[in-house]
């Protein structure tokens, strides 16, 4: 009996474990899970990057919401967790064209901007406050090169405009004959005073001036004692020379005198101490 029962059990047809639809759901559920390396994946609070469908979920914490979104097969996930390539490339900064531009500028002008700029320089560098994320030498070289290219473009436009203006002026030109030119004439002209009309009409050109002011001068006599040529530097109050204006030291009796300049009032300032006449 036991043998017949065992034969019946083993003769039963095999039972299918899962259907095709169940296998498809299982594949969809596990799609993208191979990218996750932690058992309970979630985004760290404070993450400001993009998370699919996060703006349409509410009512739970950031960690729980992102945990469900990372495991949800209905969300269209990216093929990689980090979309930007973090591999080291062949990009070198600053580029060689910027270095050549800065070196050419330093040879042409007496410039302090050379490559590389030493960190710690506190002078002005064009547009340096708008850059971040690189070393000081990189930013200074790139910004100086950009500033130099901007100046060269403006110089080229200015030279092109100057050549155009010169060409237009050469085509028109001014007439060579002075009669054909139009001189600028004023609307107002000076007239002779009425009381001088007769004198001007009846004057003769043979009359010579009575006195030649260019040759003969009137003698002027200046009286007074001559100051000494040498002044002792150790003395503060000189007898024949006054003090320099804005002198902030003490001048004897200056607070009680007025009506003279500072230089004249401070000449022989000790006379107030001697009670001499002022």
C-alpha atoms as a printed R data frame, in Angstrom:
    type eleno elety resid chain resno      x       y       z
1   ATOM     1    CA   UNK     A     1  0.000   0.000   0.000
2   ATOM     2    CA   UNK     A     2  2.799   2.348   0.803
3   ATOM     3    CA   UNK     A     3  4.503   1.615  -2.463
4   ATOM     4    CA   UNK     A     4  1.325   2.257  -4.455
5   ATOM     5    CA   UNK     A     5  0.786   5.587  -2.637
6   ATOM     6    CA   UNK     A     6  4.331   6.716  -3.327
7   ATOM     7    CA   UNK     A     7  3.932   5.828  -6.999
8   ATOM     8    CA   UNK     A     8  0.778   7.946  -7.215
9   ATOM     9    CA   UNK     A     9  2.432  10.935  -5.516
10  ATOM    10    CA   UNK     A    10  5.505  10.914  -7.728
11  ATOM    11    CA   UNK     A    11  3.385  10.342 -10.834
12  ATOM    12    CA   UNK     A    12  1.510  13.631 -10.377
13  ATOM    13    CA   UNK     A    13  2.351  16.321 -12.958
14  ATOM    14    CA   UNK     A    14  4.770  19.043 -11.793
15  ATOM    15    CA   UNK     A    15  3.200  22.277 -10.512
16  ATOM    16    CA   UNK     A    16  4.336  25.510 -12.184
17  ATOM    17    CA   UNK     A    17  5.972  27.811  -9.687
18  ATOM    18    CA   UNK     A    18  5.079  31.238 -11.239
19  ATOM    19    CA   UNK     A    19  3.256  32.418 -14.265
20  ATOM    20    CA   UNK     A    20  4.717  34.628 -16.998
21  ATOM    21    CA   UNK     A    21  2.923  37.717 -15.639
22  ATOM    22    CA   UNK     A    22  4.342  37.138 -12.180
23  ATOM    23    CA   UNK     A    23  7.831  36.860 -13.637
24  ATOM    24    CA   UNK     A    24  7.358  40.120 -15.535
25  ATOM    25    CA   UNK     A    25  6.191  41.911 -12.356
26  ATOM    26    CA   UNK     A    26  9.171  40.523 -10.485
27  ATOM    27    CA   UNK     A    27 11.577  41.798 -13.140
28  ATOM    28    CA   UNK     A    28  9.940  45.216 -13.092
29  ATOM    29    CA   UNK     A    29 10.097  45.340  -9.309
30  ATOM    30    CA   UNK     A    30 13.786  44.535  -9.232
31  ATOM    31    CA   UNK     A    31 14.610  46.842 -12.132
32  ATOM    32    CA   UNK     A    32 17.083  49.443 -10.911
33  ATOM    33    CA   UNK     A    33 17.587  47.715  -7.562
34  ATOM    34    CA   UNK     A    34 21.035  46.540  -8.608
35  ATOM    35    CA   UNK     A    35 22.209  50.168  -8.409
36  ATOM    36    CA   UNK     A    36 21.344  50.394  -4.710
37  ATOM    37    CA   UNK     A    37 24.017  49.098  -2.367
38  ATOM    38    CA   UNK     A    38 22.362  49.730   1.017
39  ATOM    39    CA   UNK     A    39 19.579  47.704   2.576
40  ATOM    40    CA   UNK     A    40 17.307  50.698   3.228
41  ATOM    41    CA   UNK     A    41 18.313  53.301   0.654
42  ATOM    42    CA   UNK     A    42 17.236  56.917   1.100
43  ATOM    43    CA   UNK     A    43 18.547  60.378   0.358
44  ATOM    44    CA   UNK     A    44 20.209  62.349   3.130
45  ATOM    45    CA   UNK     A    45 18.105  65.294   4.398
46  ATOM    46    CA   UNK     A    46 19.463  68.489   2.896
47  ATOM    47    CA   UNK     A    47 20.126  66.953  -0.509
48  ATOM    48    CA   UNK     A    48 19.272  69.639  -3.080
49  ATOM    49    CA   UNK     A    49 19.578  67.527  -6.197
50  ATOM    50    CA   UNK     A    50 16.787  66.149  -8.337
51  ATOM    51    CA   UNK     A    51 14.628  63.305  -7.060
52  ATOM    52    CA   UNK     A    52 11.932  61.995  -9.461
53  ATOM    53    CA   UNK     A    53  8.308  62.416  -8.298
54  ATOM    54    CA   UNK     A    54  9.387  63.977  -4.991
55  ATOM    55    CA   UNK     A    55  7.338  67.127  -5.535
56  ATOM    56    CA   UNK     A    56  4.166  65.048  -5.796
57  ATOM    57    CA   UNK     A    57  4.634  63.249  -2.459
58  ATOM    58    CA   UNK     A    58  3.784  64.743   0.924
59  ATOM    59    CA   UNK     A    59  2.940  63.726   4.490
60  ATOM    60    CA   UNK     A    60  6.167  61.916   5.417
61  ATOM    61    CA   UNK     A    61  9.726  62.800   6.226
62  ATOM    62    CA   UNK     A    62 12.316  63.372   3.540
63  ATOM    63    CA   UNK     A    63 14.100  60.105   4.273
64  ATOM    64    CA   UNK     A    64 10.932  57.977   4.179
65  ATOM    65    CA   UNK     A    65  9.643  59.640   1.024
66  ATOM    66    CA   UNK     A    66 12.898  59.202  -0.873
67  ATOM    67    CA   UNK     A    67 13.198  55.623   0.409
68  ATOM    68    CA   UNK     A    68  9.844  54.732  -1.144
69  ATOM    69    CA   UNK     A    69 10.663  56.586  -4.356
70  ATOM    70    CA   UNK     A    70 13.950  54.750  -4.760
71  ATOM    71    CA   UNK     A    71 12.200  51.373  -4.384
72  ATOM    72    CA   UNK     A    72  9.081  52.240  -6.386
73  ATOM    73    CA   UNK     A    73  9.208  50.421  -9.770
74  ATOM    74    CA   UNK     A    74  6.695  52.846 -11.281
75  ATOM    75    CA   UNK     A    75  9.147  55.748 -11.012
76  ATOM    76    CA   UNK     A    76 11.346  56.265 -14.033
77  ATOM    77    CA   UNK     A    77 14.836  56.112 -12.521
78  ATOM    78    CA   UNK     A    78 18.050  57.013 -14.253
79  ATOM    79    CA   UNK     A    79 20.578  54.433 -15.329
80  ATOM    80    CA   UNK     A    80 23.132  55.716 -12.808
81  ATOM    81    CA   UNK     A    81 22.922  57.236  -9.354
82  ATOM    82    CA   UNK     A    82 25.371  60.032 -10.240
83  ATOM    83    CA   UNK     A    83 24.617  61.448 -13.650
84  ATOM    84    CA   UNK     A    84 27.735  63.585 -14.018
85  ATOM    85    CA   UNK     A    85 30.982  61.883 -14.885
86  ATOM    86    CA   UNK     A    86 33.474  62.080 -12.030
87  ATOM    87    CA   UNK     A    87 36.339  60.640 -14.023
88  ATOM    88    CA   UNK     A    88 39.453  62.756 -14.314
89  ATOM    89    CA   UNK     A    89 39.526  64.322 -17.755
90  ATOM    90    CA   UNK     A    90 42.202  66.020 -19.796
91  ATOM    91    CA   UNK     A    91 40.927  69.535 -19.037
92  ATOM    92    CA   UNK     A    92 43.648  71.807 -17.673
93  ATOM    93    CA   UNK     A    93 42.932  75.190 -16.164
94  ATOM    94    CA   UNK     A    94 43.855  77.838 -16.996
95  ATOM    95    CA   UNK     A    95 43.953  76.977 -20.712
96  ATOM    96    CA   UNK     A    96 47.131  77.623 -22.624
97  ATOM    97    CA   UNK     A    97 45.570  80.400 -24.716
98  ATOM    98    CA   UNK     A    98 44.816  82.372 -21.531
99  ATOM    99    CA   UNK     A    99 48.370  81.891 -20.300
100 ATOM   100    CA   UNK     A   100 49.748  83.108 -23.640
101 ATOM   101    CA   UNK     A   101 47.416  86.122 -23.551
102 ATOM   102    CA   UNK     A   102 48.581  87.147 -20.069
103 ATOM   103    CA   UNK     A   103 52.261  86.648 -20.909
104 ATOM   104    CA   UNK     A   104 51.927  88.689 -24.110
105 ATOM   105    CA   UNK     A   105 50.241  91.479 -22.156
106 ATOM   106    CA   UNK     A   106 52.998  91.542 -19.549
107 ATOM   107    CA   UNK     A   107 55.628  91.878 -22.294
108 ATOM   108    CA   UNK     A   108 53.760  94.702 -24.030
109 ATOM   109    CA   UNK     A   109 52.980  96.763 -20.921
110 ATOM   110    CA   UNK     A   110 54.517  97.269 -17.505
111 ATOM   111    CA   UNK     A   111 51.988  95.036 -15.832
112 ATOM   112    CA   UNK     A   112 51.942  93.268 -12.490
113 ATOM   113    CA   UNK     A   113 49.613  90.577 -13.846
114 ATOM   114    CA   UNK     A   114 51.844  87.667 -14.795
115 ATOM   115    CA   UNK     A   115 51.252  83.939 -14.773
116 ATOM   116    CA   UNK     A   116 51.060  82.518 -12.203
117 ATOM   117    CA   UNK     A   117 49.789  85.094  -9.723
118 ATOM   118    CA   UNK     A   118 50.944  84.483  -6.166
119 ATOM   119    CA   UNK     A   119 48.130  83.915  -3.640
120 ATOM   120    CA   UNK     A   120 47.668  86.725  -1.156
121 ATOM   121    CA   UNK     A   121 47.703  89.578  -3.663
122 ATOM   122    CA   UNK     A   122 45.169  92.166  -2.430
123 ATOM   123    CA   UNK     A   123 45.202  94.507  -5.426
124 ATOM   124    CA   UNK     A   124 42.479  94.877  -8.035
125 ATOM   125    CA   UNK     A   125 41.859  92.010 -10.444
126 ATOM   126    CA   UNK     A   126 39.100  92.437 -13.073
127 ATOM   127    CA   UNK     A   127 35.883  90.508 -12.261
128 ATOM   128    CA   UNK     A   128 37.531  88.268  -9.691
129 ATOM   129    CA   UNK     A   129 34.580  88.568  -7.306
130 ATOM   130    CA   UNK     A   130 32.303  86.781  -9.803
131 ATOM   131    CA   UNK     A   131 34.303  83.527  -9.851
132 ATOM   132    CA   UNK     A   132 34.583  80.691  -7.357
133 ATOM   133    CA   UNK     A   133 35.534  77.034  -7.229
134 ATOM   134    CA   UNK     A   134 39.119  77.224  -8.471
135 ATOM   135    CA   UNK     A   135 42.514  78.218  -7.182
136 ATOM   136    CA   UNK     A   136 43.574  81.873  -7.001
137 ATOM   137    CA   UNK     A   137 46.160  81.498  -9.765
138 ATOM   138    CA   UNK     A   138 43.601  79.930 -12.119
139 ATOM   139    CA   UNK     A   139 40.966  82.616 -11.577
140 ATOM   140    CA   UNK     A   140 43.396  85.523 -11.919
141 ATOM   141    CA   UNK     A   141 44.882  84.231 -15.169
142 ATOM   142    CA   UNK     A   142 41.479  83.540 -16.718
143 ATOM   143    CA   UNK     A   143 40.010  86.890 -15.669
144 ATOM   144    CA   UNK     A   144 42.992  88.940 -16.838
145 ATOM   145    CA   UNK     A   145 42.960  87.113 -20.178
146 ATOM   146    CA   UNK     A   146 39.229  87.769 -20.585
147 ATOM   147    CA   UNK     A   147 39.741  91.442 -19.706
148 ATOM   148    CA   UNK     A   148 42.553  91.730 -22.260
149 ATOM   149    CA   UNK     A   149 40.421  90.158 -25.002
150 ATOM   150    CA   UNK     A   150 37.621  92.592 -24.148
151 ATOM   151    CA   UNK     A   151 40.027  95.526 -24.445
152 ATOM   152    CA   UNK     A   152 41.376  94.280 -27.776
153 ATOM   153    CA   UNK     A   153 37.853  93.973 -29.190
154 ATOM   154    CA   UNK     A   154 37.071  97.548 -28.183
155 ATOM   155    CA   UNK     A   155 40.364  98.762 -29.645
156 ATOM   156    CA   UNK     A   156 39.660  96.984 -32.919
157 ATOM   157    CA   UNK     A   157 36.184  98.561 -33.134
158 ATOM   158    CA   UNK     A   158 37.618 101.998 -32.310
159 ATOM   159    CA   UNK     A   159 40.337 101.667 -34.959
160 ATOM   160    CA   UNK     A   160 37.788 100.533 -37.527
161 ATOM   161    CA   UNK     A   161 35.610 103.561 -36.774
162 ATOM   162    CA   UNK     A   162 38.616 105.895 -36.978
163 ATOM   163    CA   UNK     A   163 39.587 104.493 -40.399
164 ATOM   164    CA   UNK     A   164 36.040 104.988 -41.643
165 ATOM   165    CA   UNK     A   165 35.975 108.596 -40.437
166 ATOM   166    CA   UNK     A   166 39.361 109.307 -42.027
167 ATOM   167    CA   UNK     A   167 38.172 107.819 -45.316
168 ATOM   168    CA   UNK     A   168 35.067 110.019 -45.346
169 ATOM   169    CA   UNK     A   169 37.077 113.116 -44.551
170 ATOM   170    CA   UNK     A   170 39.556 112.354 -47.318
171 ATOM   171    CA   UNK     A   171 36.752 112.037 -49.859
172 ATOM   172    CA   UNK     A   172 35.185 115.394 -49.006
173 ATOM   173    CA   UNK     A   173 38.259 117.417 -48.102
174 ATOM   174    CA   UNK     A   174 38.542 121.178 -47.839
175 ATOM   175    CA   UNK     A   175 38.982 123.480 -50.861
176 ATOM   176    CA   UNK     A   176 42.545 124.539 -51.472
177 ATOM   177    CA   UNK     A   177 41.579 128.053 -52.508
178 ATOM   178    CA   UNK     A   178 41.138 130.244 -49.401
179 ATOM   179    CA   UNK     A   179 38.404 132.210 -51.205
180 ATOM   180    CA   UNK     A   180 36.248 129.097 -51.482
181 ATOM   181    CA   UNK     A   181 36.421 128.406 -47.791
182 ATOM   182    CA   UNK     A   182 33.796 129.776 -45.445
183 ATOM   183    CA   UNK     A   183 35.503 131.384 -42.497
184 ATOM   184    CA   UNK     A   184 33.622 131.731 -39.263
185 ATOM   185    CA   UNK     A   185 32.400 135.287 -38.836
186 ATOM   186    CA   UNK     A   186 31.030 136.762 -35.655
187 ATOM   187    CA   UNK     A   187 27.719 138.572 -35.547
188 ATOM   188    CA   UNK     A   188 28.953 141.271 -33.187
189 ATOM   189    CA   UNK     A   189 31.776 143.665 -34.019
190 ATOM   190    CA   UNK     A   190 33.440 146.234 -31.819
191 ATOM   191    CA   UNK     A   191 32.892 149.857 -32.831
192 ATOM   192    CA   UNK     A   192 34.912 152.981 -32.086
193 ATOM   193    CA   UNK     A   193 33.703 155.011 -29.118
194 ATOM   194    CA   UNK     A   194 31.854 158.207 -30.175
195 ATOM   195    CA   UNK     A   195 34.197 160.493 -28.246
196 ATOM   196    CA   UNK     A   196 37.216 159.024 -30.019
197 ATOM   197    CA   UNK     A   197 35.968 159.243 -33.601
198 ATOM   198    CA   UNK     A   198 37.438 162.709 -34.259
199 ATOM   199    CA   UNK     A   199 40.748 161.907 -32.680
200 ATOM   200    CA   UNK     A   200 41.092 158.747 -34.733
201 ATOM   201    CA   UNK     A   201 40.270 160.526 -37.990
202 ATOM   202    CA   UNK     A   202 42.560 163.525 -37.434
203 ATOM   203    CA   UNK     A   203 45.427 161.573 -35.901
204 ATOM   204    CA   UNK     A   204 48.740 161.466 -37.706
205 ATOM   205    CA   UNK     A   205 50.952 158.461 -37.974
206 ATOM   206    CA   UNK     A   206 54.078 160.625 -37.709
207 ATOM   207    CA   UNK     A   207 53.604 161.258 -34.005
208 ATOM   208    CA   UNK     A   208 56.041 159.320 -31.894
209 ATOM   209    CA   UNK     A   209 55.440 158.254 -28.292
210 ATOM   210    CA   UNK     A   210 56.770 160.629 -25.672
211 ATOM   211    CA   UNK     A   211 58.125 157.891 -23.413
212 ATOM   212    CA   UNK     A   212 59.476 154.465 -24.197
213 ATOM   213    CA   UNK     A   213 58.236 152.264 -21.374
214 ATOM   214    CA   UNK     A   214 60.215 149.286 -22.632
215 ATOM   215    CA   UNK     A   215 63.610 150.943 -22.044
216 ATOM   216    CA   UNK     A   216 63.281 153.652 -19.386
217 ATOM   217    CA   UNK     A   217 61.932 152.788 -15.948
218 ATOM   218    CA   UNK     A   218 61.102 154.978 -13.005
219 ATOM   219    CA   UNK     A   219 63.430 154.625 -10.096
220 ATOM   220    CA   UNK     A   220 61.842 153.399  -6.887
221 ATOM   221    CA   UNK     A   221 63.598 153.798  -3.558
222 ATOM   222    CA   UNK     A   222 62.781 151.292  -0.833
223 ATOM   223    CA   UNK     A   223 63.814 152.364   2.629
224 ATOM   224    CA   UNK     A   224 64.279 150.030   5.539
225 ATOM   225    CA   UNK     A   225 66.878 147.844   7.154
226 ATOM   226    CA   UNK     A   226 68.071 144.915   5.147
227 ATOM   227    CA   UNK     A   227 67.488 141.557   6.841
228 ATOM   228    CA   UNK     A   228 70.523 139.400   7.434
229 ATOM   229    CA   UNK     A   229 71.304 136.882   4.766
230 ATOM   230    CA   UNK     A   230 71.822 134.006   7.196
231 ATOM   231    CA   UNK     A   231 69.170 132.922   9.681
232 ATOM   232    CA   UNK     A   232 70.071 130.834  12.682
233 ATOM   233    CA   UNK     A   233 68.029 127.590  12.534
234 ATOM   234    CA   UNK     A   234 68.106 127.255  16.314
235 ATOM   235    CA   UNK     A   235 66.083 130.430  16.772
236 ATOM   236    CA   UNK     A   236 62.276 130.264  16.640
237 ATOM   237    CA   UNK     A   237 61.407 133.949  16.673
238 ATOM   238    CA   UNK     A   238 63.637 135.767  14.188
239 ATOM   239    CA   UNK     A   239 64.079 139.494  14.309
240 ATOM   240    CA   UNK     A   240 63.719 140.257  10.607
241 ATOM   241    CA   UNK     A   241 61.798 137.223   9.329
242 ATOM   242    CA   UNK     A   242 58.270 136.229  10.339
243 ATOM   243    CA   UNK     A   243 56.963 132.770  11.025
244 ATOM   244    CA   UNK     A   244 55.372 130.563   8.396
245 ATOM   245    CA   UNK     A   245 51.551 130.807   8.292
246 ATOM   246    CA   UNK     A   246 49.640 128.032  10.114
247 ATOM   247    CA   UNK     A   247 52.372 127.850  12.757
248 ATOM   248    CA   UNK     A   248 50.667 126.233  15.748
249 ATOM   249    CA   UNK     A   249 53.230 127.136  18.384
250 ATOM   250    CA   UNK     A   250 53.057 129.966  20.908
251 ATOM   251    CA   UNK     A   251 53.643 133.527  19.701
252 ATOM   252    CA   UNK     A   252 54.031 136.084  22.524
253 ATOM   253    CA   UNK     A   253 51.217 138.640  22.466
254 ATOM   254    CA   UNK     A   254 49.608 137.328  19.255
255 ATOM   255    CA   UNK     A   255 46.242 136.881  20.999
256 ATOM   256    CA   UNK     A   256 46.078 140.622  21.768
257 ATOM   257    CA   UNK     A   257 47.080 141.970  18.332
258 ATOM   258    CA   UNK     A   258 45.135 142.164  15.082
259 ATOM   259    CA   UNK     A   259 45.171 144.022  11.772
260 ATOM   260    CA   UNK     A   260 48.358 142.531  10.313
261 ATOM   261    CA   UNK     A   261 49.236 139.402   8.428
262 ATOM   262    CA   UNK     A   262 50.656 136.464  10.328
263 ATOM   263    CA   UNK     A   263 54.105 136.897   8.780
264 ATOM   264    CA   UNK     A   264 54.263 140.627   9.621
265 ATOM   265    CA   UNK     A   265 52.857 140.161  13.112
266 ATOM   266    CA   UNK     A   266 55.293 137.405  14.060
267 ATOM   267    CA   UNK     A   267 58.370 139.292  12.868
268 ATOM   268    CA   UNK     A   268 60.541 139.876  15.982
269 ATOM   269    CA   UNK     A   269 57.848 138.326  18.186
270 ATOM   270    CA   UNK     A   270 59.894 138.783  21.372
271 ATOM   271    CA   UNK     A   271 59.367 142.540  21.246
272 ATOM   272    CA   UNK     A   272 56.129 141.983  23.186
273 ATOM   273    CA   UNK     A   273 58.167 140.483  26.017
274 ATOM   274    CA   UNK     A   274 60.565 143.432  25.892
275 ATOM   275    CA   UNK     A   275 57.576 145.831  25.960
276 ATOM   276    CA   UNK     A   276 58.731 147.501  22.767
277 ATOM   277    CA   UNK     A   277 56.304 149.520  20.647
278 ATOM   278    CA   UNK     A   278 54.223 147.384  18.355
